[in-house]
Amino acid sequence: MRKLAPSNAAARLLGGDTIHAMCRLPFGNARLTSKKGRLAATALQRHRQLWSSAVACYMDEVSMISADQFLQSDVRMRQAKMQPDKLFGGLGMNICGDFLQLPPVDKDGSRRSLAAHSEPCGAEDVADLCADAAVRARKQAKEAETQQGFDLWRSIRRVVSLQVNVRAPGVLSRLQAEMRAGDISDEMWETYMSRVLTAHDARLTSQATPF
């Protein structure tokens, strides 16, 4: 089982590695078909050795994985397992995450969340962004990878939605659930406000409190 996550911290918690390291994703705005995105023969050999014994892959924090990176991961796994016609190289995939958490790191608008609307940017829109033909072609090619990533994500049909909050017990769990839904009840609001300390609050000097 290979364990991947977009951030180093999340990858270490899994006991795995980052998606960039394990899938040899191109950095910046490089595409798979660009010079920086293609794997040299020796790099491809090492990549295949890394995945040779793998039968499954656990991909966490999917909210931080952009549409183009999702597509790139699929291609790299196909290359690793030498199964170009099978999704993710035929590996058993477990893709997890929470789209109400962190989105992809996006410095220039090219990293679109898989939860975003997937309608592609039209050629005219891309042309408006830059008059230079070469740059415009690169933007169009990048947009194509993004759209393919959206299509791949939408093709997934087996979905498990977890409904139980296990991060906090009791009333705190309920409060978090209501905050997450954006619908705070009067009861929970009063509970929340009861925790606010005032200047001469008796709880500040009580032996029964941590203060």
Residue pairs with C-beta under 8 A, 6 or more apart in sequence:
1 54
1 55
1 56
1 57
1 58
2 16
2 22
2 51
2 54
2 56
2 57
2 58
2 91
3 11
3 14
3 15
3 16
3 17
3 57
3 58
3 60
4 11
4 14
4 16
4 17
4 18
4 19
4 22
4 23
4 57
4 58
4 59
4 60
4 73
5 11
5 13
5 14
5 16
5 18
5 19
5 59
5 60
5 61
5 64
6 18
6 19
6 20
6 61
6 64
6 65
6 69
6 104
7 18
7 61
7 64
8 18
10 60
10 61
11 17
11 18
11 19
14 58
14 60
16 22
16 58
19 25
19 59
19 65
19 69
19 73
20 27
22 50
23 72
23 73
23 76
23 77
24 39
24 43
24 47
24 76
25 69
25 72
25 73
25 76
26 32
26 34
26 36
26 37
26 72
27 36
28 36
29 108
29 110
29 138
29 142
30 36
30 37
31 37
31 68
31 138
31 141
31 142
31 145
32 38
32 72
32 75
32 145
33 141
34 138
34 141
37 72
39 47
39 79
44 79
47 76
47 79
47 80
48 79
48 80
48 81
48 82
50 80
51 77
51 80
51 81
51 89
54 80
54 81
54 91
55 91
55 92
56 91
56 92
56 93
56 94
57 77
57 88
57 91
57 92
57 93
57 94
58 94
58 96
59 65
59 73
59 93
59 94
59 95
59 96
60 96
60 97
61 96
61 97
61 101
61 102
62 70
62 95
62 96
62 97
62 99
62 114
63 97
63 98
63 99
63 100
63 101
63 102
63 103
63 104
63 113
63 114
63 115
64 97
64 101
64 102
64 103
64 104
64 105
65 73
65 97
65 104
65 114
66 104
66 106
66 110
66 111
66 112
66 113
66 114
66 146
66 149
67 112
67 113
67 114
67 116
67 118
67 145
67 146
67 147
67 149
67 150
67 153
68 110
68 111
68 112
68 142
68 145
68 146
68 149
69 104
69 111
69 149
70 114
70 149
70 152
70 153
71 145
71 146
71 148
71 149
71 152
72 145
72 149
73 88
74 87
74 88
74 152
77 88
77 89
77 91
78 84
78 85
78 86
78 87
78 88
78 89
79 89
80 89
81 89
81 90
81 91
82 89
83 89
83 90
87 93
87 152
87 155
95 156
99 113
99 114
99 115
100 180
103 113
103 115
104 111
104 112
104 113
105 111
106 112
110 142
110 146
112 146
112 150
114 149
114 150
114 153
118 147
118 150
118 151
118 153
118 154
120 143
120 144
120 146
120 147
121 143
123 140
126 136
126 139
126 140
126 143
127 136
129 136
129 139
130 136
130 139
165 173
165 176
165 177
167 173
167 176
168 176
171 188
171 191
174 188
175 188
175 191
175 192
178 184
178 185
178 188
184 192
197 203
197 204
203 209
203 211
204 211
205 211
